[in-house]
Amino acid sequence: MKKVSEEQHTLHTVHGLRSLLHGFASLEQNHGFRMQLDLNESLAYTLRMFLHGLKLS
């Protein structure tokens, strides 16, 4: 993996988080989640996994 500056790391992180949230919101708005799962719980889980991935990078 290519070495990135602290600023680039921050920008990539924000870009990824915004994409994740936008996708989740779009799916929710368009009734794309058809399983019987709590959406708030799903979002919290997804955000925890995103943050966990940041700790590993």
DSSP file (Angstrom, degrees, kcal/mol; ACC not computed):
  #  RESIDUE AA STRUCTURE BP1 BP2  ACC     N-H-->O    O-->H-N    N-H-->O    O-->H-N    TCO  KAPPA ALPHA  PHI   PSI    X-CA   Y-CA   Z-CA
    1    1 A M              0   0    0      0, 0.0     2,-0.2     0, 0.0     0, 0.0   0.000 360.0 360.0 360.0 139.6    0.0    0.0    0.0
    2    2 A K        -     0   0    0      1,-0.1     2,-0.3     0, 0.0     0, 0.0  -0.443 360.0-113.5 -69.4 136.5    1.2    3.5   -0.9
    3    3 A K        -     0   0    0     -2,-0.2     2,-0.3     1,-0.0    -1,-0.1  -0.534  37.0-165.1 -70.7 132.6    2.3    5.7    2.0
    4    4 A V        -     0   0    0     -2,-0.3    -1,-0.0     1,-0.1     2,-0.0  -0.883  19.7-109.2-120.8 154.0    0.0    8.7    2.5
    5    5 A S     >  -     0   0    0     -2,-0.3     4,-2.7     1,-0.1     5,-0.2  -0.253  34.9-105.2 -72.1 165.8    0.5   11.8    4.5
    6    6 A E  H  > S+     0   0    0      1,-0.2     4,-2.3     2,-0.2     5,-0.2   0.898 123.3  51.1 -58.0 -42.1   -1.5   12.5    7.7
    7    7 A E  H  > S+     0   0    0      2,-0.2     4,-2.5     1,-0.2    -1,-0.2   0.923 110.7  47.3 -63.6 -44.4   -3.7   15.0    5.7
    8    8 A Q  H  > S+     0   0    0      2,-0.2     4,-2.9     1,-0.2     5,-0.2   0.898 110.2  53.3 -64.1 -39.7   -4.4   12.5    3.0
    9    9 A H  H  X S+     0   0    0     -4,-2.7     4,-2.3     2,-0.2    -1,-0.2   0.930 110.5  47.4 -59.2 -46.1   -5.2    9.8    5.6
   10   10 A T  H  X S+     0   0    0     -4,-2.3     4,-2.5     2,-0.2    -2,-0.2   0.924 112.7  48.3 -61.7 -45.8   -7.7   12.2    7.2
   11   11 A L  H  X S+     0   0    0     -4,-2.5     4,-2.5     1,-0.2    -2,-0.2   0.909 112.0  48.7 -64.1 -42.3   -9.3   13.1    3.8
   12   12 A H  H  X S+     0   0    0     -4,-2.9     4,-2.6     2,-0.2    -1,-0.2   0.894 111.3  51.5 -63.1 -39.0   -9.6    9.4    2.8
   13   13 A T  H  X S+     0   0    0     -4,-2.3     4,-2.6    -5,-0.2    -2,-0.2   0.929 111.6  45.3 -63.7 -46.4  -11.2    8.6    6.1
   14   14 A V  H  X S+     0   0    0     -4,-2.5     4,-2.7     2,-0.2     5,-0.2   0.909 112.7  52.0 -63.7 -41.9  -13.7   11.4    5.8
   15   15 A H  H  X S+     0   0    0     -4,-2.5     4,-2.1    -5,-0.2    -2,-0.2   0.927 112.0  46.1 -60.2 -45.7  -14.5   10.4    2.2
   16   16 A G  H  X S+     0   0    0     -4,-2.6     4,-2.5     2,-0.2    -2,-0.2   0.913 113.2  48.4 -63.9 -44.0  -15.0    6.8    3.3
   17   17 A L  H  X S+     0   0    0     -4,-2.6     4,-2.7     1,-0.2     5,-0.2   0.919 111.7  49.1 -64.7 -43.5  -17.2    7.7    6.2
   18   18 A R  H  X S+     0   0    0     -4,-2.7     4,-2.6     1,-0.2     5,-0.2   0.898 112.0  49.4 -62.8 -39.6  -19.4   10.0    4.1
   19   19 A S  H  X S+     0   0    0     -4,-2.1     4,-2.6    -5,-0.2     5,-0.2   0.919 111.1  49.5 -64.8 -43.3  -19.7    7.3    1.5
   20   20 A L  H  X S+     0   0    0     -4,-2.5     4,-2.3     1,-0.2    -2,-0.2   0.939 114.7  43.7 -60.1 -48.9  -20.7    4.8    4.1
   21   21 A L  H  X S+     0   0    0     -4,-2.7     4,-2.7     2,-0.2    -2,-0.2   0.889 113.7  50.5 -66.4 -39.9  -23.3    7.1    5.7
   22   22 A H  H  X S+     0   0    0     -4,-2.6     4,-2.8    -5,-0.2     5,-0.2   0.933 111.8  47.8 -64.2 -45.3  -24.7    8.2    2.3
   23   23 A G  H  X S+     0   0    0     -4,-2.6     4,-2.5    -5,-0.2     5,-0.2   0.920 112.9  48.0 -61.6 -44.1  -25.1    4.6    1.1
   24   24 A F  H  X S+     0   0    0     -4,-2.3     4,-2.5    -5,-0.2    -2,-0.2   0.937 113.9  46.8 -61.7 -46.9  -26.8    3.6    4.3
   25   25 A A  H  X S+     0   0    0     -4,-2.7     4,-2.8     2,-0.2    -2,-0.2   0.897 112.0  50.9 -63.4 -40.9  -29.2    6.6    4.2
   26   26 A S  H  X S+     0   0    0     -4,-2.8     4,-2.0     2,-0.2    -1,-0.2   0.925 111.3  47.5 -63.2 -45.0  -30.0    6.0    0.5
   27   27 A L  H  <>S+     0   0    0     -4,-2.5     5,-3.9    -5,-0.2     6,-0.5   0.922 114.0  47.3 -62.2 -43.2  -30.8    2.3    1.1
   28   28 A E  H ><5S+     0   0    0     -4,-2.5     3,-1.5     3,-0.2    -2,-0.2   0.934 111.8  49.9 -63.5 -45.5  -32.9    3.2    4.1
   29   29 A Q  H 3<5S+     0   0    0     -4,-2.8    -1,-0.2     1,-0.3    -2,-0.2   0.845 114.5  44.6 -62.5 -34.4  -34.8    6.0    2.2
   30   30 A N  T 3<5S-     0   0    0     -4,-2.0    -1,-0.3    -5,-0.2    -2,-0.2   0.159 115.4-112.8 -98.4  18.5  -35.5    3.7   -0.7
   31   31 A H  T < 5 +     0   0    0     -3,-1.5    -3,-0.2     1,-0.1    -2,-0.1   0.864  67.1 147.8  55.2  40.1  -36.5    0.7    1.5
   32   32 A G      < +     0   0    0     -5,-3.9     2,-0.8    -6,-0.2    -4,-0.2   0.604  48.5  80.2 -81.4 -12.8  -33.5   -1.2    0.4
   33   33 A F        +     0   0    0     -6,-0.5    -1,-0.1     1,-0.1     6,-0.1  -0.845  50.4 163.3 -96.4 108.0  -33.2   -3.0    3.7
   34   34 A R        +     0   0    0     -2,-0.8     2,-0.2     2,-0.1    -1,-0.1   0.440  41.0  98.5-107.7  -0.6  -35.7   -5.8    3.6
   35   35 A M  S    S-     0   0    0      1,-0.1     2,-1.9     2,-0.0    -2,-0.0  -0.536  84.3-110.9 -85.1 156.2  -34.4   -8.0    6.4
   36   36 A Q  S    S+     0   0    0     -2,-0.2     2,-0.4     2,-0.1    -1,-0.1  -0.459  72.6 127.3 -85.7  65.7  -36.0   -7.8    9.8
   37   37 A L        -     0   0    0     -2,-1.9     2,-0.5    -4,-0.0     3,-0.0  -0.926  69.9-103.2-120.0 147.4  -33.0   -6.2   11.6
   38   38 A D     >  -     0   0    0     -2,-0.4     4,-2.2     1,-0.2     5,-0.1  -0.575  28.0-151.7 -68.6 119.7  -33.0   -3.1   13.7
   39   39 A L  H  > S+     0   0    0     -2,-0.5     4,-2.6     1,-0.2     5,-0.2   0.858  94.0  53.8 -66.3 -36.4  -31.5   -0.4   11.4
   40   40 A N  H  > S+     0   0    0      2,-0.2     4,-2.4     1,-0.2    -1,-0.2   0.907 110.6  47.5 -63.7 -39.8  -30.1    1.7   14.2
   41   41 A E  H  > S+     0   0    0      2,-0.2     4,-2.5     1,-0.2    -2,-0.2   0.899 111.7  50.7 -66.4 -40.9  -28.3   -1.4   15.5
   42   42 A S  H  X S+     0   0    0     -4,-2.2     4,-2.5     2,-0.2    -2,-0.2   0.912 111.6  47.3 -63.0 -43.4  -27.0   -2.2   12.0
   43   43 A L  H  X S+     0   0    0     -4,-2.6     4,-2.6     2,-0.2     5,-0.2   0.924 111.9  49.8 -65.4 -43.8  -25.7    1.4   11.5
   44   44 A A  H  X S+     0   0    0     -4,-2.4     4,-2.3     1,-0.2    -2,-0.2   0.915 112.3  48.4 -60.9 -43.0  -24.0    1.3   15.0
   45   45 A Y  H  X S+     0   0    0     -4,-2.5     4,-2.2     2,-0.2    -2,-0.2   0.927 111.6  49.4 -61.4 -46.3  -22.4   -2.1   14.1
   46   46 A T  H  X S+     0   0    0     -4,-2.5     4,-2.2     1,-0.2    -2,-0.2   0.901 111.3  48.7 -62.0 -42.5  -21.2   -0.8   10.7
   47   47 A L  H  X S+     0   0    0     -4,-2.6     4,-2.6     2,-0.2    -1,-0.2   0.893 109.3  52.9 -65.8 -39.7  -19.7    2.3   12.3
   48   48 A R  H  X S+     0   0    0     -4,-2.3     4,-2.4    -5,-0.2    -2,-0.2   0.912 110.1  48.4 -60.7 -41.3  -17.9    0.3   14.9
   49   49 A M  H  X S+     0   0    0     -4,-2.2     4,-2.2     2,-0.2    -2,-0.2   0.890 110.7  50.8 -67.1 -39.1  -16.4   -1.9   12.2
   50   50 A F  H  X S+     0   0    0     -4,-2.2     4,-1.6     2,-0.2    -2,-0.2   0.941 113.2  45.2 -61.8 -47.4  -15.3    1.2   10.2
   51   51 A L  H  X S+     0   0    0     -4,-2.6     4,-1.7     1,-0.2    -2,-0.2   0.868 110.4  54.2 -66.0 -36.9  -13.7    2.6   13.3
   52   52 A H  H  X S+     0   0    0     -4,-2.4     4,-1.3     1,-0.2    -1,-0.2   0.908 106.6  52.6 -61.5 -41.9  -12.1   -0.7   14.1
   53   53 A G  H  X S+     0   0    0     -4,-2.2     4,-0.8     1,-0.2    -1,-0.2   0.859 105.4  54.6 -62.8 -35.6  -10.6   -0.7   10.6
   54   54 A L  H >< S+     0   0    0     -4,-1.6     3,-0.6     1,-0.2    -1,-0.2   0.887 103.9  54.8 -65.4 -38.1   -9.1    2.7   11.2
   55   55 A K  H 3< S+     0   0    0     -4,-1.7    -1,-0.2     1,-0.2    -2,-0.2   0.832 108.0  50.1 -63.3 -31.2   -7.4    1.5   14.4
   56   56 A L  H 3<        0   0    0     -4,-1.3    -1,-0.2     1,-0.2    -2,-0.2   0.660 360.0 360.0 -81.7 -16.3   -5.7   -1.3   12.3
   57   57 A S    <<        0   0    0     -4,-0.8    -1,-0.2    -3,-0.6    -2,-0.2   0.474 360.0 360.0 -89.4 360.0   -4.5    1.1    9.6
